[in-house]
Amino acid sequence: MKHFLKTAGMIAAILAPGLHGGPLLAQTELETRQVALSQNIKIGDRIGRVRFLGMLELPDITRNGLRLSQLSGLAWDDDDGILFAISDKGGLFHLQPEFAGDFLSGVKLVRAVPLPELGSSKPLKWSRADAEGLDILNGRNGRKGDAELVISFERAPRIVRYHPDGSAIGEYPLPEPINDAKSYLGPNKVLESVCVDSALGVMTTPEAPLKNEREGHTRLFSLSGPSWLYPFAPGDRITALECLGRGEVLVLQQNYQNPFGQIVVMLKRVHLTADSSTRPLSPEPMVKLDSNSGFQIDNFEGLARHRGNRFFMVSDNNDLFVQRTLLMYFELLDD
């Protein structure tokens, strides 16, 4: 009888509803590898205005027909303890980070589901599948199972809400000029990032300045109408935004040309003032990581707040054997 109850319990656990229904995969403890940020920086050390709390190389594995590869966006669900990640191929992954004290020590893969088209069960394909930016709604309200994901897409510019099980809820209307694909420098320079501010609503920005943007600047957009000029150097890209509240935004910016060249990763913080149309923002540098200075970094494209001033950051390996999927954990320091 005990054996029967144990077996029945195991089956029930596997078939139990997920965060919005549907079966979960058996959890997989990923075979990760600790990666040093540099030879001179160990876990717990400070660099710039961040404290390094660990970095893991994730394996390139396939679950439910989806490769854990080309990760471009992150979002943390504090109520359910899930770190969501999206891929350029339209995959949505549910991850559970593990910690040894303050430091990131491991990751479990809980679930992998394809993102479908709005109003359909068919998975996104080709240029429609290029999911890049990710944030979460209802992720810290004290209720389990009611989170919604906000996902921005390149190539076919749009921002769509999804349930954690992958089903699409609805699409946000984009304001001018980001609603016109012809406004962008190219199909791979579109809506790389998204975040949600409690007062300003959904925020986004193109990876590179729009065609008719003021020289030396790009622009952060609120879908409700306002926009802000952001200083921008040639060759740079904005790959993620994380809304911090009170009009503050953490910007992940990098200069990355190819997997064999120099990679520069920067985190900057900006405060979105009321004077939105003509006066450029004044980004506050938090950290700058340069591969030419010995930092073991890669093509970081995803950013998510964990708890307090602690954050995750993930790299897109472009499905190339010479690149890695790195999940970094750090604390933002206020001097």
VOBA-1610 file (N, C-alpha, C; in pm, whole numbers, padded with zeros to 5 digits, always signed):
BEGIN
Met+00084-00120+00000Met+00000+00000+00000Met+00088+00126+00000Lys+00192+00125+00084Lys+00283+00239+00089Lys+00350+00261-00045His+00390+00150-00110His+00454+00160-00241His+00358+00221-00343Phe+00229+00178-00337Phe+00129+00232-00429Phe+00112+00382-00408Leu+00101+00426-00282Leu+00082+00568-00252Leu+00201+00649-00297Lys+00322+00597-00278Lys+00442+00669-00320Lys+00443+00685-00471Thr+00409+00576-00544Thr+00407+00582-00690Thr+00300+00678-00739Ala+00182+00672-00678Ala+00074+00763-00717Ala+00114+00907-00692Gly+00184+00932-00582Gly+00229+01068-00552Gly+00327+01119-00654Met+00419+01032-00698Met+00517+01071-00800Met+00447+01105-00930Ile+00349+01023-00970Ile+00276+01049-01095Ile+00199+01179-01084Ala+00136+01202-00971Ala+00060+01326-00952Ala+00149+01448-00960Ala+00271+01436-00904Ala+00364+01550-00907Ala+00405+01583-01049Ile+00427+01479-01131Ile+00469+01502-01269Ile+00356+01562-01350Leu+00232+01517-01323Leu+00119+01562-01402Leu+00049+01684-01342Ala+00103+01735-01231Ala+00038+01850-01167Ala+00040+01970-01257Pro-00059+02061-01243Pro-00061+02180-01327Pro+00063+02263-01308Gly+00106+02328-01415Gly+00218+02418-01409Gly+00173+02553-01360Leu+00248+02658-01394Leu+00218+02791-01344Leu+00088+02844-01404His+00041+02788-01514His-00090+02827-01566His-00159+02707-01629Gly-00126+02590-01581Gly-00187+02469-01636Gly-00093+02395-01727Gly-00122+02265-01751Gly-00038+02184-01836Gly+00067+02111-01755Pro+00118+01997-01803Pro+00214+01919-01726Pro+00351+01981-01724Leu+00421+01958-01613Leu+00560+02001-01600Leu+00653+01890-01646Leu+00770+01927-01694Leu+00874+01829-01720Leu+00934+01785-01587Ala+00994+01667-01584Ala+01073+01629-01468Ala+01188+01727-01454Gln+01209+01778-01334Gln+01314+01877-01314Gln+01449+01817-01348Thr+01532+01899-01412Thr+01666+01856-01452Thr+01769+01944-01385Glu+01855+01882-01307Glu+01968+01956-01250Glu+02071+01974-01360Leu+02089+02099-01405Leu+02180+02125-01516Leu+02325+02106-01474Glu+02403+02050-01564Glu+02547+02032-01538Glu+02618+02164-01572Thr+02620+02252-01475Thr+02680+02383-01493Thr+02827+02382-01452Arg+02896+02488-01493Arg+03037+02504-01456Arg+03058+02647-01407Gln+03122+02660-01290Gln+03154+02793-01238Gln+03259+02859-01328Val+03236+02986-01360Val+03327+03062-01445Val+03371+03185-01367Ala+03501+03208-01359Ala+03553+03327-01293Ala+03530+03449-01381Leu+03495+03561-01319Leu+03477+03683-01397Leu+03610+03729-01455Ser+03716+03714-01379Ser+03852+03740-01427Ser+03948+03673-01330Gln+04075+03670-01365Gln+04175+03608-01277Gln+04190+03684-01146Asn+04162+03813-01149Asn+04185+03896-01031Asn+04060+03920-00947Ile+03946+03868-00991Ile+03820+03892-00919Ile+03759+03758-00881Lys+03737+03740-00752Lys+03674+03617-00704Lys+03532+03649-00658Ile+03455+03545-00635Ile+03316+03563-00593Ile+03312+03643-00464Gly+03230+03747-00465Gly+03218+03836-00349Gly+03294+03965-00366Asp+03382+03974-00466Asp+03459+04095-00488Asp+03375+04202-00558Arg+03421+04323-00545Arg+03355+04437-00607Arg+03431+04479-00732Ile+03354+04515-00836Ile+03410+04574-00957Ile+03315+04687-00997Gly+03368+04809-01009Gly+03281+04923-01034Gly+03182+04937-00919Arg+03056+04945-00952Arg+02952+04957-00850Arg+02865+04833-00844Val+02925+04717-00872Val+02856+04590-00854Val+02944+04496-00774Arg+02881+04402-00705Arg+02953+04295-00635Arg+02924+04165-00707Phe+03029+04096-00747Phe+03018+03974-00824Phe+02978+03859-00732Leu+02866+03791-00767Leu+02812+03685-00681Leu+02805+03550-00752Gly+02884+03536-00859Gly+02894+03406-00924Gly+02849+03407-01068Met+02904+03316-01147Met+02867+03303-01288Met+02879+03157-01329Leu+02775+03107-01395Leu+02770+02968-01438Leu+02761+02959-01589Glu+02834+02863-01644Glu+02815+02828-01785Glu+02708+02720-01793Leu+02600+02747-01869Leu+02491+02652-01881Leu+02515+02559-01999Pro+02474+02433-01987Pro+02494+02337-02096Pro+02397+02363-02211Asp+02437+02325-02329Asp+02353+02335-02448Asp+02277+02203-02462Ile+02159+02198-02398Ile+02081+02075-02400Ile+01946+02103-02466Thr+01874+01998-02501Thr+01742+02009-02563Thr+01638+01943-02476Arg+01528+02016-02451Arg+01415+01962-02376Arg+01286+02000-02449Asn+01198+01906-02464Asn+01069+01929-02532Asn+01092+01988-02672Gly+01200+01945-02736Gly+01231+01992-02871Gly+01291+02131-02877Leu+01324+02191-02761Leu+01377+02328-02756Leu+01518+02327-02698Arg+01609+02396-02766Arg+01748+02404-02718Arg+01762+02515-02617Leu+01831+02485-02507Leu+01865+02587-02407Leu+01984+02665-02461Ser+01956+02752-02554Ser+02059+02821-02631Ser+02002+02953-02681Gln+02090+03047-02716Gln+02049+03177-02767Gln+01952+03248-02672Leu+01984+03246-02542Leu+01899+03310-02443Leu+01918+03462-02448Ser+01807+03534-02459Ser+01815+03679-02481Ser+01737+03761-02380Gly+01654+03698-02298Gly+01575+03774-02202Gly+01551+03693-02076Leu+01541+03764-01960Leu+01518+03701-01831Leu+01408+03777-01757Ala+01335+03706-01669Ala+01241+03769-01577Ala+01225+03678-01456Trp+01217+03739-01339Trp+01209+03662-01214Trp+01067+03669-01157Asp+01010+03552-01127Asp+00881+03541-01061Asp+00908+03509-00914Asp+00897+03609-00828Asp+00931+03590-00687Asp+00826+03506-00616Asp+00703+03509-00663Asp+00597+03433-00598Asp+00613+03282-00620Asp+00656+03242-00739Asp+00671+03100-00770Asp+00817+03053-00773Gly+00911+03146-00752Gly+01052+03106-00747Gly+01106+03058-00880Ile+01062+03120-00989Ile+01102+03076-01122Ile+01175+03190-01193Leu+01287+03158-01255Leu+01357+03250-01343Leu+01321+03211-01486Phe+01244+03296-01553Phe+01206+03270-01691Phe+01316+03317-01786Ala+01336+03242-01893Ala+01432+03279-01997Ala+01369+03251-02133Ile+01395+03340-02229Ile+01346+03320-02365Ile+01464+03309-02460Ser+01439+03242-02573Ser+01544+03223-02672Ser+01505+03288-02804Asp+01605+03311-02889Asp+01583+03369-03021Asp+01500+03278-03112Lys+01483+03153-03072Lys+01405+03058-03151Lys+01263+03041-03099Gly+01220+03132-03008Gly+01084+03127-02959Gly+01061+03025-02850Gly+01166+02990-02773Gly+01151+02898-02661Gly+01138+02973-02530Leu+01053+02922-02440Leu+01037+02978-02306Leu+01078+02871-02206Phe+01174+02906-02120Phe+01230+02810-02024Phe+01201+02857-01882His+01162+02761-01797His+01142+02787-01655His+01265+02731-01582Leu+01339+02817-01515Leu+01460+02777-01445Leu+01445+02803-01296Gln+01513+02723-01215Gln+01520+02745-01071Gln+01666+02761-01032Pro+01709+02885-01002Pro+01848+02903-00958Pro+01867+02849-00817Glu+01989+02804-00789Glu+02024+02754-00657Glu+02141+02836-00602Phe+02145+02847-00469Phe+02242+02936-00406Phe+02314+02864-00293Ala+02439+02901-00274Ala+02518+02862-00157Ala+02544+02991-00081Gly+02462+03016+00021Gly+02469+03145+00087Gly+02423+03255-00007Asp+02508+03354-00029Asp+02475+03466-00119Asp+02506+03435-00265Phe+02573+03325-00293Phe+02632+03306-00424Phe+02553+03206-00509Leu+02549+03231-00641Leu+02484+03141-00735Leu+02565+03013-00748Ser+02500+02897-00726Ser+02574+02771-00724Ser+02523+02667-00824Gly+02400+02682-00873Gly+02346+02583-00964Gly+02215+02629-01024Val+02164+02550-01121Val+02038+02583-01188Val+01965+02453-01222Lys+01834+02452-01198Lys+01749+02342-01244Lys+01663+02391-01360Leu+01641+02304-01456Leu+01547+02330-01565Leu+01416+02261-01529Val+01308+02341-01513Val+01179+02289-01471Val+01089+02260-01590Arg+01098+02347-01691Arg+01001+02337-01799Arg+01055+02406-01923Ala+01012+02361-02041Ala+01047+02424-02168Ala+00925+02417-02259Val+00877+02533-02305Val+00757+02537-02390Val+00782+02632-02506Pro+00725+02604-02622Pro+00736+02697-02736Pro+00636+02810-02724Leu+00671+02927-02773Leu+00579+03040-02778Leu+00498+03030-02906Pro+00364+03036-02895Pro+00280+03029-03015Pro+00241+03167-03065Glu+00183+03170-03182Glu+00124+03292-03235Glu+00001+03329-03152Leu-00030+03457-03147Leu-00150+03503-03079Leu-00274+03444-03147Gly-00361+03384-03068Gly-00483+03325-03121Gly-00462+03191-03187Ser-00347+03127-03161Ser-00316+03000-03224Ser-00236+02913-03128Ser-00237+02784-03153Ser-00152+02692-03077Ser-00025+02657-03153Lys-00011+02710-03274Lys+00106+02679-03356Lys+00226+02760-03309Pro+00342+02697-03290Pro+00461+02769-03243Pro+00506+02876-03343Leu+00566+02981-03290Leu+00625+03083-03375Leu+00735+03023-03460Lys+00750+03075-03583Lys+00852+03023-03673Lys+00926+03137-03741Trp+01049+03104-03780Trp+01134+03192-03860Trp+01144+03331-03797Ser+01124+03435-03873Ser+01144+03571-03822Ser+01043+03607-03713Arg+00930+03539-03705Arg+00830+03567-03602Arg+00872+03514-03466Ala+00973+03428-03460Ala+01011+03361-03336Ala+01122+03432-03260Asp+01172+03545-03312Asp+01292+03609-03254Asp+01257+03687-03129Ala+01232+03615-03018Ala+01201+03677-02889Ala+01329+03732-02827Glu+01325+03856-02778Glu+01447+03922-02730Glu+01435+03981-02590Gly+01329+04060-02565Gly+01316+04126-02435Gly+01208+04059-02352Leu+01225+04063-02217Leu+01132+03992-02129Leu+01117+04065-01997Asp+00994+04079-01951Asp+00965+04125-01815Asp+00839+04053-01767Ile+00800+04082-01643Ile+00692+04006-01581Ile+00591+04100-01515Leu+00465+04060-01520Leu+00357+04125-01446Leu+00310+04029-01337Asn+00272+04082-01221Asn+00221+04002-01108Asn+00324+03903-01058Gly+00450+03939-01066Gly+00555+03849-01020Gly+00592+03868-00874Arg+00537+03971-00810Arg+00572+04000-00669Arg+00449+04045-00590Asn+00336+03988-00621Asn+00213+04031-00553Asn+00168+03936-00443Gly+00248+03834-00414Gly+00215+03741-00307Gly+00119+03631-00347Arg+00082+03623-00474Arg-00009+03518-00521Arg+00061+03431-00624Lys+00053+03302-00605Lys+00117+03208-00697Lys+00029+03186-00821Gly+00094+03167-00934Gly+00025+03120-01053Gly-00047+03225-01134Asp-00031+03355-01102Asp-00104+03456-01179Asp-00011+03546-01260Ala+00114+03508-01276Ala+00210+03591-01349Ala+00179+03594-01498Glu+00215+03705-01561Glu+00209+03718-01707Glu+00344+03770-01754Leu+00386+03726-01870Leu+00515+03763-01926Leu+00496+03862-02040Val+00580+03964-02043Val+00578+04066-02147Val+00703+04044-02232Ile+00683+04015-02361Ile+00794+03975-02448Ile+00799+04066-02571Ser+00919+04119-02597Ser+00940+04200-02718Ser+01013+04116-02823Phe+00987+04150-02950Phe+01039+04070-03061Phe+01114+04160-03160Glu+01220+04100-03217Glu+01290+04163-03330Glu+01231+04112-03461Arg+01283+04169-03571Arg+01248+04130-03709Arg+01102+04162-03740Ala+01009+04109-03663Ala+00868+04148-03676Ala+00834+04223-03547Pro+00855+04356-03543Pro+00847+04430-03416Pro+00708+04425-03353Arg+00704+04377-03227Arg+00580+04371-03152Arg+00614+04337-03007Ile+00519+04363-02917Ile+00532+04328-02776Ile+00404+04256-02737Val+00419+04134-02685Val+00305+04044-02662Val+00308+03994-02518Arg+00190+03979-02457Arg+00176+03919-02325Arg+00147+03770-02339Tyr+00215+03691-02254Tyr+00199+03545-02254Tyr+00177+03494-02112His+00105+03383-02103His+00102+03306-01979His+00232+03227-01968Pro+00273+03190-01845Pro+00394+03108-01830Pro+00388+02973-01899Asp+00267+02923-01932Asp+00260+02797-02005Asp+00285+02816-02154Gly+00307+02942-02196Gly+00337+02972-02335Gly+00221+03025-02415Ser+00100+03019-02363Ser-00016+03066-02440Ser-00018+03219-02444Ala-00050+03273-02562Ala-00050+03417-02582Ala-00179+03479-02530Ile-00168+03598-02471Ile-00283+03668-02413Ile-00326+03784-02502Gly-00232+03868-02542Gly-00267+03985-02621Gly-00144+04063-02660Glu-00160+04152-02757Glu-00049+04231-02810Glu-00071+04378-02778Tyr+00036+04445-02737Tyr+00030+04588-02709Tyr+00040+04668-02839Pro-00038+04772-02856Pro-00017+04861-02971Pro+00110+04942-02951Leu+00191+04953-03055Leu+00315+05029-03050Leu+00291+05171-03098Pro+00353+05269-03031Pro+00338+05408-03077Pro+00429+05435-03197Glu+00403+05543-03268Glu+00494+05587-03373Glu+00623+05636-03308Pro+00738+05618-03372Pro+00760+05554-03502Pro+00798+05406-03491Ile+00798+05349-03369Ile+00846+05211-03355Ile+00744+05108-03403Asn+00626+05155-03445Asn+00528+05062-03504Asn+00553+05036-03652Asp+00653+05105-03708Asp+00683+05093-03851Asp+00819+05025-03867Ala+00821+04906-03926Ala+00947+04832-03943Ala+01048+04910-04026Lys+01002+05003-04111Lys+01092+05080-04195Lys+01168+05186-04115Ser+01129+05212-03989Ser+01196+05312-03907Ser+01329+05261-03852Tyr+01349+05129-03852Tyr+01467+05070-03790Tyr+01582+05061-03891Leu+01704+05051-03836Leu+01822+05039-03922Leu+01828+04906-03995Gly+01761+04807-03943Gly+01759+04676-04007Gly+01674+04581-03926Pro+01643+04462-03980Pro+01555+04367-03912Pro+01614+04312-03783Asn+01747+04321-03767Asn+01812+04273-03646Asn+01848+04387-03553Lys+01786+04502-03570Lys+01811+04620-03486Lys+01680+04672-03428Val+01593+04580-03389Val+01455+04620-03356Val+01437+04618-03203Leu+01329+04564-03152Leu+01295+04577-03010Leu+01364+04468-02928Glu+01486+04497-02890Glu+01571+04402-02819Glu+01535+04393-02671Ser+01465+04493-02616Ser+01446+04498-02471Ser+01308+04551-02435Val+01265+04514-02313Val+01136+04562-02262Val+01139+04553-02110Cys+01072+04649-02043Cys+01050+04638-01900Cys+00923+04715-01866Val+00869+04691-01746Val+00742+04751-01707Val+00763+04836-01582Asp+00731+04965-01590Asp+00738+05057-01478Asp+00596+05079-01426Ser+00581+05083-01293Ser+00448+05093-01235Ser+00376+05222-01273Ala+00453+05330-01299Ala+00392+05457-01335Ala+00396+05484-01485Leu+00506+05448-01550Leu+00526+05481-01691Leu+00477+05372-01785Gly+00444+05255-01731Gly+00393+05147-01814Gly+00504+05068-01882Val+00474+05012-01997Val+00568+04927-02070Val+00671+05016-02140Met+00800+04986-02115Met+00911+05060-02173Met+00986+04970-02271Thr+01036+05029-02379Thr+01115+04954-02475Thr+01210+05047-02547Thr+01304+04991-02619Thr+01396+05069-02701Thr+01452+04980-02811Pro+01481+05035-02928Pro+01545+04954-03032Pro+01690+04922-02994Glu+01741+04817-03051Glu+01880+04777-03024Glu+01978+04886-03066Ala+01949+04954-03175Ala+02033+05063-03227Ala+01940+05180-03260Pro+01993+05302-03272Pro+01907+05417-03299Pro+01824+05400-03426Leu+01707+05459-03425Leu+01623+05460-03544Leu+01689+05542-03655Lys+01641+05523-03776Lys+01704+05588-03892Lys+01711+05739-03879Asn+01607+05801-03828Asn+01599+05948-03825Asn+01626+06004-03685Glu+01696+05927-03601Glu+01724+05973-03466Glu+01833+06079-03466Arg+01832+06163-03363Arg+01936+06264-03347Arg+02073+06198-03337Glu+02173+06253-03405Glu+02307+06193-03408Glu+02363+06181-03267Gly+02419+06063-03238Gly+02479+06038-03107Gly+02378+06002-03000His+02254+05970-03039His+02151+05937-02942His+02063+05824-02994Thr+02004+05753-02899Thr+01893+05665-02928Thr+01778+05712-02841Arg+01672+05632-02829Arg+01555+05680-02755Arg+01489+05564-02679Leu+01454+05591-02553Leu+01372+05498-02475Leu+01226+05539-02492Phe+01140+05441-02516Phe+00999+05469-02541Phe+00910+05408-02434Ser+00810+05483-02392Ser+00698+05427-02318Ser+00584+05405-02417Leu+00519+05290-02408Leu+00410+05263-02501Leu+00292+05358-02478Ser+00292+05428-02365Ser+00185+05524-02339Ser+00209+05659-02405Gly+00328+05678-02468Gly+00351+05801-02543Gly+00484+05870-02524Pro+00530+05895-02399Pro+00655+05969-02381Pro+00776+05892-02433Ser+00883+05966-02464Ser+01011+05905-02501Ser+01123+05992-02446Trp+01242+05930-02433Trp+01356+05997-02372Trp+01480+05976-02457Leu+01553+06083-02484Leu+01679+06073-02556Leu+01786+06012-02467Tyr+01863+05918-02524Tyr+01967+05846-02450Tyr+02098+05855-02528Pro+02206+05909-02468Pro+02333+05921-02540Pro+02384+05784-02586Phe+02441+05783-02707Phe+02473+05654-02768Phe+02598+05668-02854Ala+02694+05577-02835Ala+02819+05579-02912Ala+02810+05484-03030Pro+02878+05514-03140Pro+02877+05425-03256Pro+02923+05284-03219Gly+02853+05184-03269Gly+02889+05045-03242Gly+02824+04987-03118Asp+02767+05072-03032Asp+02702+05022-02912Asp+02565+04962-02945Arg+02515+04880-02853Arg+02381+04823-02864Arg+02318+04822-02725Ile+02189+04848-02716Ile+02115+04827-02592Ile+02047+04692-02603Thr+02078+04603-02509Thr+02027+04466-02518Thr+01927+04430-02410Ala+01913+04513-02304Ala+01814+04484-02201Ala+01785+04609-02120Leu+01662+04617-02071Leu+01620+04720-01976Leu+01559+04649-01854Glu+01583+04703-01736Glu+01517+04655-01616Glu+01463+04776-01539Cys+01331+04787-01530Cys+01268+04898-01459Cys+01283+04876-01309Leu+01336+04976-01240Leu+01365+04965-01098Leu+01261+05033-01010Gly+01166+05105-01072Gly+01067+05180-00996Gly+01109+05325-00981Arg+01010+05409-00951Arg+01036+05552-00932Arg+01101+05615-01055Gly+01071+05562-01174Gly+01125+05619-01296Gly+01271+05584-01323Glu+01330+05494-01246Glu+01469+05451-01269Glu+01472+05327-01357Val+01569+05324-01448Val+01586+05210-01538Val+01732+05170-01542Leu+01758+05040-01528Leu+01893+04985-01545Leu+01906+04941-01690Val+02010+04992-01757Val+02030+04967-01900Val+02151+04875-01920Leu+02131+04765-01989Leu+02241+04677-02030Leu+02282+04717-02170Gln+02403+04764-02183Gln+02454+04818-02309Gln+02586+04749-02339Gln+02610+04720-02465Gln+02737+04656-02498Gln+02783+04693-02638Asn+02910+04669-02657Asn+02970+04684-02789Asn+03028+04548-02825Tyr+02963+04482-02918Tyr+02999+04345-02955Tyr+02981+04333-03106Gln+03088+04302-03175Gln+03083+04297-03321Gln+03082+04154-03374Asn+03165+04068-03316Asn+03171+03929-03360Asn+03231+03844-03249Pro+03212+03711-03253Pro+03258+03626-03143Pro+03409+03618-03128Phe+03484+03667-03225Phe+03630+03661-03218Phe+03692+03795-03180Gly+03610+03896-03161Gly+03661+04029-03132Gly+03638+04071-02988Gln+03663+04197-02961Gln+03646+04254-02828Gln+03498+04264-02792Ile+03468+04237-02665Ile+03334+04254-02612Ile+03342+04350-02494Val+03261+04454-02497Val+03251+04549-02386Val+03107+04549-02337Val+03087+04519-02210Val+02955+04515-02149Val+02946+04625-02045Met+02839+04704-02051Met+02821+04816-01958Met+02683+04811-01896Leu+02676+04844-01769Leu+02550+04865-01700Leu+02542+05012-01661Lys+02430+05076-01697Lys+02412+05216-01665Lys+02272+05235-01608Arg+02260+05331-01516Arg+02131+05361-01455Arg+02087+05501-01494Val+01960+05514-01531Val+01908+05645-01569Val+01779+05672-01492His+01753+05802-01470His+01627+05844-01409His+01549+05920-01515Leu+01428+05873-01542Leu+01346+05931-01648Leu+01272+06053-01593Thr+01317+06171-01633Thr+01260+06295-01586Thr+01139+06333-01669Ala+01068+06436-01624Ala+00949+06480-01696Ala+00984+06545-01830Asp+01104+06607-01838Asp+01147+06671-01963Asp+01195+06562-02057Ser+01103+06508-02137Ser+01130+06384-02208Ser+01171+06402-02354Ser+01141+06513-02415Ser+01150+06517-02561Ser+01280+06575-02615Thr+01343+06667-02541Thr+01457+06738-02600Thr+01586+06725-02521Arg+01577+06712-02390Arg+01699+06707-02309Arg+01745+06563-02292Pro+01867+06528-02335Pro+01914+06390-02322Pro+01928+06349-02176Leu+01907+06221-02150Leu+01930+06164-02019Leu+02079+06166-01984Ser+02108+06153-01855Ser+02247+06147-01808Ser+02270+06012-01742Pro+02308+05909-01821Pro+02328+05775-01765Pro+02437+05774-01659Glu+02413+05701-01553Glu+02508+05685-01443Glu+02580+05551-01460Pro+02711+05551-01488Pro+02783+05424-01508Pro+02788+05342-01379Met+02754+05214-01392Met+02760+05124-01277Met+02879+05027-01287Val+02904+04975-01406Val+03018+04887-01427Val+03048+04879-01575Lys+03174+04857-01608Lys+03217+04835-01745Lys+03310+04714-01746Leu+03275+04613-01825Leu+03352+04491-01836Leu+03404+04480-01979Asp+03536+04472-01993Asp+03601+04471-02124Asp+03679+04342-02139Ser+03647+04263-02242Ser+03719+04136-02262Ser+03868+04158-02285Asn+03907+04273-02339Asn+04048+04303-02359Asn+04121+04329-02228Ser+04045+04345-02119Ser+04106+04364-01987Ser+04100+04236-01904Gly+04072+04125-01968Gly+04076+03996-01900Gly+03944+03946-01845Phe+03835+04016-01870Phe+03705+03970-01822Phe+03651+03859-01912Gln+03609+03749-01848Gln+03556+03634-01921Gln+03406+03654-01942Ile+03372+03734-02040Ile+03234+03769-02065Ile+03194+03722-02204Asp+03067+03737-02234Asp+03018+03700-02365Asp+02908+03798-02405Asn+02824+03758-02498Asn+02724+03845-02559Asn+02602+03858-02467Phe+02615+03937-02359Phe+02508+03948-02259Phe+02390+04025-02315Glu+02272+03962-02308Glu+02151+04021-02366Glu+02031+04020-02273Gly+02036+03946-02162Gly+01920+03936-02073Gly+01954+03986-01934Leu+01857+04052-01869Leu+01878+04113-01738Leu+01749+04102-01659Ala+01757+04065-01530Ala+01637+04056-01446Ala+01674+04081-01301Arg+01590+04160-01235Arg+01606+04181-01091Arg+01561+04057-01016His+01641+04015-00920His+01606+03900-00835His+01534+03951-00711Arg+01610+03987-00610Arg+01555+04041-00487Arg+01644+04155-00438Gly+01581+04262-00392Gly+01658+04376-00347Gly+01738+04435-00461Asn+01867+04448-00441Asn+01956+04503-00543Asn+02036+04393-00613Arg+01982+04271-00615Arg+02053+04160-00679Arg+01986+04125-00812Phe+02070+04089-00909Phe+02024+04073-01047Phe+02088+03951-01111Phe+02019+03898-01212Phe+02073+03798-01303Phe+02101+03863-01438Met+02201+03809-01508Met+02233+03854-01643Met+02273+03731-01723Val+02226+03720-01848Val+02254+03600-01928Val+02305+03639-02065Ser+02390+03552-02123Ser+02448+03578-02254Ser+02385+03488-02360Asp+02378+03542-02481Asp+02328+03472-02599Asp+02449+03412-02671Asn+02453+03280-02683Asn+02569+03215-02745Asn+02560+03205-02897Asn+02452+03261-02955Asn+02435+03263-03100Asn+02442+03126-03166Asp+02424+03021-03087Asp+02433+02883-03138Asp+02570+02855-03200Leu+02675+02918-03147Leu+02811+02899-03198Leu+02895+02826-03094Phe+02974+02729-03136Phe+03053+02649-03043Phe+03162+02731-02975Val+03197+02846-03032Val+03302+02929-02971Val+03245+03023-02865Gln+03113+03024-02845Gln+03053+03109-02745Gln+02984+03025-02638Arg+02950+03093-02526Arg+02893+03023-02412Arg+02764+03092-02364Thr+02678+03012-02301Thr+02563+03069-02231Thr+02605+03088-02086Leu+02625+03213-02046Leu+02672+03245-01912Leu+02558+03310-01834Leu+02532+03258-01714Leu+02435+03317-01624Leu+02512+03379-01508Met+02508+03511-01501Met+02583+03584-01399Met+02488+03639-01294Tyr+02534+03641-01169Tyr+02457+03694-01057Tyr+02540+03803-00990Phe+02476+03915-00961Phe+02552+04027-00904Phe+02462+04115-00819Glu+02525+04199-00738Glu+02455+04294-00656Glu+02492+04434-00698Leu+02394+04520-00715Leu+02416+04660-00749Leu+02441+04737-00618Leu+02548+04814-00615Leu+02588+04885-00494Leu+02557+05032-00504Asp+02500+05088-00399Asp+02475+05232-00391Asp+02574+05292-00294Asp+02667+05371-00345Asp+02767+05434-00260Asp+02705+05552-00187
//
